[in-house]
Amino acid sequence: MSVQQSTESGESGGPEGRPTAAPGGAEEGRDGPTTGPEQTAGSAAGAAAGSAGAAAGKPGRKKRPFWQELPILLVIALLLSLGIKTFFVQAFSIPSGSMENTLQIGDRVLVDKFTPWFGAEPERGEVVVFRDPGGWLEDTPTTGSSGLMGTVQKALSTVGLMPSADEKDLIKRVIAVGGDTVECNAGSPVKVNGTALDEPYIFPGSTPCDNDPVGTVTVPKGKLWVMGDHRNNSRDSRPHHNLTGDGFVPVDNVVGRAFVVAWPLSDWSTLPVPDTFDKVPSRAAGSPVEAPAAPAALAVAGVVPIALWRRRRARNTKG
């Protein structure tokens, strides 16, 4: 029998019957050149020693001394500070008493510049910083330092570590927004959309509008009506309305909302919206509803005849 002969030949150790060993298998250990467990262990130890030697010979990463890393850290810190000032929060110094006693001269406030990037607009009651709409700061002297201190302040204000001394910015409280009607008469409280404001934040002894009444004013869309908390010492929307017939602040001029007094620590406080503004309706009672835009009106006019035609056709089909 050929099969039996082949088997017997394999058992006798002939070349045809030698089993094929799998690489690394038990048969390789039995029939290959490595025949003893001591030799196998020695090979493994040698390989491990070789790997350890190679690792020991590899040069490690050299640690820099602190004095070399310090300039890099300072550059990173300055870049972060510049980014925060540009997109998130900026410090401003209060130069006058127009917002007393809410804000004192020399206070440092932090202004949120982040939310306007998402389309958020100022609301009634917020304290906002805004760029000069035009002519509001013409008679205001610049109080910046000169010499070395002026240079240092300018450099630090560029990256947001100090308030700028020469920025043309103002800070006031938003009283009304676009579409609102403001009533500012002598001997009466300020009214917004017919609702009288209870203003406990006004400087003691000041009157809401007595020193500069403007009567009734409607705020255009995209504009703000602002006032200082120290009404008798604030050149806000009222005098500029009387002088130029405007006095409104464009929403695009708003830098951000002041949300906290950060310095000095003795004056630290938040700047929330007073509760009185929650009672103001969105528009004055009886104000006309805005008509739809021309494209929308034309679309409605075109859809109605089509709908009537389809209903008539469906009725004729059923009949």
C-alpha positions as CSV (number, residue, x, y, z in Angstrom):
1,M,0.0,0.0,0.0
2,S,1.5,3.3,-1.0
3,V,-0.1,5.3,1.8
4,Q,1.3,2.9,4.4
5,Q,4.7,2.9,2.8
6,S,4.8,6.7,2.9
7,T,3.8,6.6,6.6
8,E,6.4,4.1,7.5
9,S,9.0,6.0,5.6
10,G,8.1,9.2,7.5
11,E,8.4,7.3,10.8
12,S,11.8,6.1,9.9
13,G,13.0,9.7,9.5
14,G,13.4,9.7,5.7
15,P,13.6,13.1,4.0
16,E,10.2,12.7,2.4
17,G,8.5,12.1,5.8
18,R,10.1,14.9,7.8
19,P,7.3,17.3,9.0
20,T,7.4,20.9,8.0
21,A,7.8,23.1,11.0
22,A,5.9,26.3,11.4
23,P,8.1,29.4,12.1
24,G,8.5,29.8,15.8
25,G,6.5,26.7,16.5
26,A,7.3,23.7,18.8
27,E,8.5,21.6,15.9
28,E,11.1,24.3,15.0
29,G,12.5,24.1,18.5
30,R,12.7,20.3,18.3
31,D,14.2,19.9,14.8
32,G,15.8,23.3,14.2
33,P,19.3,24.4,15.2
34,T,18.1,25.6,18.6
35,T,17.6,22.5,20.5
36,G,17.9,23.4,24.2
37,P,15.8,25.5,26.6
38,E,19.0,27.1,28.0
39,Q,20.0,28.3,24.5
40,T,16.5,29.7,23.9
41,A,16.6,31.6,27.2
42,G,20.1,32.9,26.4
43,S,18.9,34.2,23.0
44,A,16.0,36.0,24.6
45,A,18.3,37.6,27.2
46,G,20.7,38.6,24.5
47,A,18.0,40.2,22.5
48,A,16.7,42.1,25.5
49,A,20.2,43.3,26.4
50,G,20.7,44.4,22.8
51,S,17.5,46.4,22.9
52,A,18.4,48.0,26.2
53,G,21.8,48.9,24.8
54,A,20.2,50.5,21.7
55,A,17.9,52.5,23.9
56,A,20.7,53.6,26.2
57,G,22.7,54.7,23.2
58,K,19.8,56.9,21.8
59,P,20.3,60.6,22.7
60,G,17.5,62.0,25.0
61,R,15.8,65.4,24.5
62,K,17.8,68.0,26.3
63,K,15.8,70.2,28.6
64,R,16.2,73.9,28.1
65,P,17.2,76.1,31.0
66,F,14.5,78.4,32.4
67,W,16.1,81.6,31.2
68,Q,15.8,80.3,27.6
69,E,12.1,79.3,28.0
70,L,11.1,82.6,29.8
71,P,11.0,84.7,26.6
72,I,8.9,82.1,24.8
73,L,6.4,82.1,27.7
74,L,6.3,85.9,27.7
75,V,5.5,86.0,24.0
76,I,2.8,83.4,24.4
77,A,1.3,85.4,27.3
78,L,1.3,88.6,25.3
79,L,-0.3,86.9,22.3
80,L,-3.0,85.5,24.6
81,S,-3.6,88.9,26.2
82,L,-3.9,90.6,22.8
83,G,-6.4,88.0,21.6
84,I,-8.4,88.3,24.8
85,K,-8.5,92.1,24.5
86,T,-9.4,91.9,20.8
87,F,-12.2,89.3,21.0
88,F,-13.2,88.8,24.6
89,V,-12.7,91.3,27.4
90,Q,-11.1,94.7,27.6
91,A,-10.4,97.0,30.6
92,F,-11.4,100.6,30.5
93,S,-10.7,103.4,32.9
94,I,-13.4,105.8,34.1
95,P,-12.1,109.4,33.5
96,S,-15.1,111.5,34.6
97,G,-18.0,111.5,37.1
98,S,-20.8,111.2,34.6
99,M,-21.7,107.7,35.9
100,E,-21.5,108.4,39.6
101,N,-22.2,106.8,41.9
102,T,-22.4,103.6,39.9
103,L,-18.8,104.2,38.6
104,Q,-16.2,106.4,40.3
105,I,-13.4,108.4,38.7
106,G,-10.4,106.0,38.3
107,D,-12.4,102.8,38.4
108,R,-11.4,100.1,36.0
109,V,-14.3,98.2,34.4
110,L,-14.2,95.0,32.3
111,V,-16.1,95.1,29.1
112,D,-17.6,92.1,27.3
113,K,-16.6,92.2,23.7
114,F,-17.4,88.6,22.9
115,T,-21.2,88.5,22.7
116,P,-21.5,91.2,20.0
117,W,-19.6,88.8,17.7
118,F,-22.7,86.6,17.8
119,G,-25.1,89.4,16.9
120,A,-26.1,90.3,20.5
121,E,-27.2,94.0,20.7
122,P,-27.3,96.3,23.7
123,E,-30.5,96.1,25.9
124,R,-32.1,98.7,28.1
125,G,-30.4,99.2,31.4
126,E,-27.0,98.0,30.3
127,V,-23.9,100.1,30.9
128,V,-22.0,100.2,27.6
129,V,-18.8,101.5,26.2
130,F,-19.1,103.1,22.8
131,R,-17.0,105.0,20.3
132,D,-17.7,108.7,19.9
133,P,-20.6,109.1,17.5
134,G,-19.2,112.5,16.5
135,G,-18.4,115.6,18.5
136,W,-19.1,114.2,22.0
137,L,-15.5,114.4,23.1
138,E,-14.4,117.5,21.2
139,D,-13.9,119.5,24.4
140,T,-12.5,116.7,26.5
141,P,-8.8,116.9,27.1
142,T,-6.6,113.9,26.7
143,T,-5.1,112.8,30.1
144,G,-2.4,110.5,28.9
145,S,1.0,110.3,30.6
146,S,4.1,111.6,28.8
147,G,7.7,110.4,28.6
148,L,8.6,106.9,29.6
149,M,5.4,106.2,31.6
150,G,3.4,107.2,28.6
151,T,5.3,104.8,26.3
152,V,4.9,102.0,28.8
153,Q,1.2,102.6,29.2
154,K,0.7,102.7,25.4
155,A,2.5,99.4,25.0
156,L,0.6,97.7,27.8
157,S,-2.7,99.1,26.6
158,T,-2.0,97.7,23.1
159,V,-2.1,94.1,24.5
160,G,-4.9,94.9,27.0
161,L,-2.9,94.9,30.2
162,M,-3.7,98.5,30.9
163,P,-6.6,100.8,29.8
164,S,-5.7,103.2,27.0
165,A,-5.4,106.9,27.8
166,D,-6.2,108.2,24.4
167,E,-9.1,106.1,23.1
168,K,-12.2,108.1,22.0
169,D,-14.7,106.0,24.0
170,L,-17.5,106.9,26.3
171,I,-19.5,105.0,28.9
172,K,-23.2,105.5,29.6
173,R,-26.4,103.6,30.5
174,V,-28.7,102.5,27.7
175,I,-32.2,103.9,28.4
176,A,-33.9,103.1,25.1
177,V,-33.3,101.0,22.0
178,G,-34.5,101.3,18.4
179,G,-38.2,101.7,18.1
180,D,-38.7,103.0,21.7
181,T,-40.3,106.3,22.6
182,V,-38.6,108.3,25.4
183,E,-40.2,111.1,27.4
184,C,-37.8,113.3,29.2
185,N,-39.6,116.3,30.7
186,A,-38.7,118.6,33.6
187,G,-40.3,117.6,36.9
188,S,-41.2,114.1,35.7
189,P,-39.4,110.7,35.7
190,V,-38.0,109.4,32.5
191,K,-40.6,107.3,30.6
192,V,-39.9,104.6,28.0
193,N,-42.9,103.5,25.9
194,G,-45.1,105.2,28.4
195,T,-43.7,103.4,31.5
196,A,-42.0,105.6,34.1
197,L,-38.6,104.4,35.2
198,D,-37.7,103.9,38.9
199,E,-34.0,104.9,38.8
200,P,-32.3,104.3,42.2
201,Y,-28.9,104.3,40.4
202,I,-29.2,108.1,39.8
203,F,-26.6,110.2,41.7
204,P,-28.2,111.5,44.9
205,G,-29.5,115.0,44.4
206,S,-29.7,114.7,40.6
207,T,-33.0,114.9,38.7
208,P,-34.0,112.6,35.9
209,C,-34.4,115.3,33.3
210,D,-34.8,118.7,34.9
211,N,-31.4,120.1,33.8
212,D,-31.8,119.1,30.2
213,P,-35.4,118.1,29.1
214,V,-35.9,117.1,25.5
215,G,-39.6,116.2,25.5
216,T,-40.7,113.1,23.5
217,V,-38.1,111.4,21.3
218,T,-38.5,108.2,19.2
219,V,-35.3,106.2,18.8
220,P,-34.6,105.2,15.2
221,K,-33.9,101.5,14.4
222,G,-30.2,100.6,14.9
223,K,-29.7,103.5,17.4
224,L,-29.6,103.9,21.2
225,W,-30.6,106.6,23.6
226,V,-28.1,106.8,26.4
227,M,-27.8,108.8,29.7
228,G,-25.3,109.1,32.5
229,D,-26.3,108.1,36.0
230,H,-25.1,111.6,37.3
231,R,-27.7,113.4,35.2
232,N,-26.6,116.9,36.2
233,N,-23.0,116.1,35.2
234,S,-23.4,114.1,32.0
235,R,-23.2,115.2,28.4
236,D,-25.2,112.3,27.0
237,S,-28.0,112.0,24.4
238,R,-30.0,114.9,25.9
239,P,-27.7,117.9,25.2
240,H,-26.5,116.4,21.9
241,H,-30.1,116.0,20.8
242,N,-30.8,119.6,21.6
243,L,-27.7,120.8,19.8
244,T,-27.7,118.7,16.7
245,G,-31.2,117.2,16.6
246,D,-29.7,113.7,16.9
247,G,-28.0,112.5,20.1
248,F,-28.5,108.9,19.2
249,V,-25.7,106.3,19.3
250,P,-25.4,103.8,16.5
251,V,-25.4,100.2,17.7
252,D,-22.3,99.6,15.5
253,N,-20.4,102.1,17.7
254,V,-20.8,99.9,20.8
255,V,-17.6,98.3,21.9
256,G,-19.2,96.1,24.5
257,R,-21.1,95.9,27.8
258,A,-19.4,96.8,31.1
259,F,-20.2,93.9,33.4
260,V,-17.9,94.4,36.5
261,V,-15.9,97.0,38.3
262,A,-12.6,95.2,38.7
263,W,-10.4,97.8,40.3
264,P,-9.8,99.1,42.9
265,L,-10.8,96.1,45.0
266,S,-12.7,98.3,47.4
267,D,-15.1,99.3,44.6
268,W,-15.5,95.8,43.2
269,S,-19.0,95.1,42.1
270,T,-21.1,93.7,39.2
271,L,-23.2,95.9,36.8
272,P,-26.5,94.2,36.4
273,V,-29.5,95.5,34.6
274,P,-31.9,97.3,37.1
275,D,-35.3,95.6,37.6
276,T,-37.2,98.7,36.4
277,F,-36.3,97.9,32.8
278,D,-38.1,94.6,33.0
279,K,-41.4,96.5,33.2
280,V,-40.9,98.4,30.0
281,P,-43.0,97.0,27.1
282,S,-41.3,96.3,23.8
283,R,-43.2,99.1,22.1
284,A,-45.5,101.9,23.1
285,A,-49.2,101.0,23.4
286,G,-51.0,101.8,20.2
287,S,-48.0,102.1,18.0
288,P,-48.5,100.9,14.4
289,V,-47.5,97.4,13.5
290,E,-44.7,97.4,10.9
291,A,-46.1,96.5,7.4
292,P,-44.6,93.6,5.6
293,A,-41.8,94.2,3.2
294,A,-42.7,94.6,-0.5
295,P,-41.3,91.2,-1.6
296,A,-43.3,89.5,1.1
297,A,-46.5,91.3,0.2
298,L,-46.1,90.4,-3.4
299,A,-45.5,86.8,-2.5
300,V,-48.8,86.7,-0.5
301,A,-50.6,88.4,-3.4
302,G,-49.4,85.8,-5.8
303,V,-50.1,82.8,-3.6
304,V,-53.8,83.6,-2.9
305,P,-55.1,83.4,-6.5
306,I,-53.3,80.1,-7.0
307,A,-54.9,78.6,-3.9
308,L,-58.4,79.8,-5.0
309,W,-57.8,78.3,-8.4
310,R,-56.8,74.9,-7.0
311,R,-59.8,74.8,-4.7
312,R,-62.2,75.6,-7.6
313,R,-60.5,72.9,-9.8
314,A,-60.8,70.3,-7.0
315,R,-64.6,71.1,-6.6
316,N,-65.2,70.7,-10.3
317,T,-63.5,67.4,-10.4
318,K,-65.6,66.0,-7.6
319,G,-68.8,67.2,-9.3
